[in-house]
Amino acid sequence: MSKQAFTIRRITLEEATPVRLDVLRRGTPSRLATYDGDSEPTTVHIGAELSGSVVATSTWLMRPWPDDAQSPAVQLRGMAVLDSMQNTGVGKALIDAGIAHARERGARYVWAKARDSALYFYERRGFAVEGEQFIEPASGVSHHLVVLDLRVERKEGIAVER
Ligand SMILES: CC(C)(COP(=O)(O)OP(=O)(O)OC[C@H]1O[C@@H](n2cnc3c(N)ncnc32)[C@H](O)[C@@H]1OP(=O)(O)O)[C@@H](O)C(=O)NCCC(=O)NCCS
């Protein structure tokens, strides 16, 4: 349940960047918070707004899932919720909006390089953890790949082919 009402909407890269820097680059040597493809026509930034301010951001790019390069897929990058709004359902709302976007684009997969500290968050949303742990140079923290196959519907932890 949310403490306060927030609105999910498309945001601009300029709105996304300060939230990325605050949440994902704080305490790291990197002040770079842009990604290849940020401005591609097929890329969308989806955020949460509260009282006129953007409090969370996520970026959704058309990028193949490495294990099945033939199928259309959407990569999630820059998932970040301001500290004051974490654990209030904002992240879940962004994932739901991004998955709806990916379905509209005809994607089979949604995938991400997920921080190990956030793996539970993705697993709760039905993502599978794949492959070996790796360190992302920009943040210096450990990650795993996570992937959601949109052809598989998950009900109470049981995968059902659609
Ligand atoms: C991880 C993050 C995006 C989750 O968003 P959020 O709005 O805090 O999450 P929600 O309130 O929607 O929580 C959904 C579920 O995930 C869990 N969760 C939230 N943050 C978590 C975290 N950091 N690690 C593990 N689980 C987490 C919640 O307990 C909740 O579990 P439930 O469904 O069993 O109740 C957000 O906390 C965040 O930005 N963290 C710092 C940056 C980060 O790690 N980004 C992800 C990079 S891959």
The ligand as a MOL file (V3000), in Angstrom:
LIG
                    3D

  0  0  0     0  0            999 V3000
M  V30 BEGIN CTAB
M  V30 COUNTS 48 50 0 0 0
M  V30 BEGIN ATOM
M  V30 1 C 14.6170 -1.7680 -5.7560 0
M  V30 2 C 13.5630 -0.6870 -5.9230 0
M  V30 3 C 13.4880 -0.2500 -7.3780 0
M  V30 4 C 12.2060 -1.2990 -5.5250 0
M  V30 5 O 11.2110 -0.2990 -5.6180 0
M  V30 6 P 10.2420 -0.0060 -4.3760 0
M  V30 7 O 9.2810 1.0290 -4.8030 0
M  V30 8 O 11.0700 0.2720 -3.1730 0
M  V30 9 O 9.5440 -1.4300 -4.2040 0
M  V30 10 P 8.0110 -1.7340 -3.8830 0
M  V30 11 O 7.5400 -0.8650 -2.7620 0
M  V30 12 O 7.2470 -1.7130 -5.1570 0
M  V30 13 O 8.2110 -3.1930 -3.2980 0
M  V30 14 C 7.8290 -4.3290 -3.9870 0
M  V30 15 C 8.4390 -5.5280 -3.2680 0
M  V30 16 O 9.8770 -5.5300 -3.3790 0
M  V30 17 C 10.4820 -5.5230 -2.0910 0
M  V30 18 N 11.6300 -4.6480 -2.1610 0
M  V30 19 C 11.6420 -3.3220 -2.2190 0
M  V30 20 N 12.9070 -2.8680 -2.2790 0
M  V30 21 C 13.7070 -3.9500 -2.2450 0
M  V30 22 C 15.1080 -4.1310 -2.2940 0
M  V30 23 N 15.9830 -3.1200 -2.3540 0
M  V30 24 N 15.5790 -5.3620 -2.2580 0
M  V30 25 C 14.7580 -6.4000 -2.1980 0
M  V30 26 N 13.4070 -6.2980 -2.1560 0
M  V30 27 C 12.8970 -5.0880 -2.1830 0
M  V30 28 C 9.4140 -5.0210 -1.1560 0
M  V30 29 O 9.6250 -5.5170 0.1450 0
M  V30 30 C 8.1530 -5.5710 -1.7820 0
M  V30 31 O 8.0240 -6.9270 -1.4310 0
M  V30 32 P 6.5810 -7.6140 -1.3390 0
M  V30 33 O 6.0270 -7.6220 -2.7400 0
M  V30 34 O 6.9080 -8.9680 -0.8030 0
M  V30 35 O 5.7740 -6.7550 -0.4060 0
M  V30 36 C 13.8410 0.5460 -5.0240 0
M  V30 37 O 13.8060 0.1520 -3.6760 0
M  V30 38 C 15.1440 1.2500 -5.3190 0
M  V30 39 O 15.2050 2.1500 -6.1420 0
M  V30 40 N 16.2210 0.8380 -4.6390 0
M  V30 41 C 17.5180 1.4680 -4.7620 0
M  V30 42 C 18.0880 1.3750 -6.1730 0
M  V30 43 C 18.0120 -0.0030 -6.7710 0
M  V30 44 O 18.4120 -0.9860 -6.1640 0
M  V30 45 N 17.4900 -0.0500 -7.9970 0
M  V30 46 C 17.3560 -1.2670 -8.7320 0
M  V30 47 C 18.5450 -1.4050 -9.5920 0
M  V30 48 S 18.4840 -2.9560 -10.4670 0
M  V30 END ATOM
M  V30 BEGIN BOND
M  V30 1 1 1 2
M  V30 2 1 2 3
M  V30 3 1 2 4
M  V30 4 1 2 36
M  V30 5 1 4 5
M  V30 6 1 5 6
M  V30 7 2 6 7
M  V30 8 1 6 8
M  V30 9 1 6 9
M  V30 10 1 9 10
M  V30 11 2 10 11
M  V30 12 1 10 12
M  V30 13 1 10 13
M  V30 14 1 13 14
M  V30 15 1 14 15
M  V30 16 1 15 16
M  V30 17 1 15 30
M  V30 18 1 16 17
M  V30 19 1 17 18
M  V30 20 1 17 28
M  V30 21 1 18 19
M  V30 22 1 18 27
M  V30 23 2 19 20
M  V30 24 1 20 21
M  V30 25 1 21 22
M  V30 26 2 21 27
M  V30 27 1 22 23
M  V30 28 2 22 24
M  V30 29 1 24 25
M  V30 30 2 25 26
M  V30 31 1 26 27
M  V30 32 1 28 29
M  V30 33 1 28 30
M  V30 34 1 30 31
M  V30 35 1 31 32
M  V30 36 2 32 33
M  V30 37 1 32 34
M  V30 38 1 32 35
M  V30 39 1 36 37
M  V30 40 1 36 38
M  V30 41 2 38 39
M  V30 42 1 38 40
M  V30 43 1 40 41
M  V30 44 1 41 42
M  V30 45 1 42 43
M  V30 46 2 43 44
M  V30 47 1 43 45
M  V30 48 1 45 46
M  V30 49 1 46 47
M  V30 50 1 47 48
M  V30 END BOND
M  V30 END CTAB
M  END
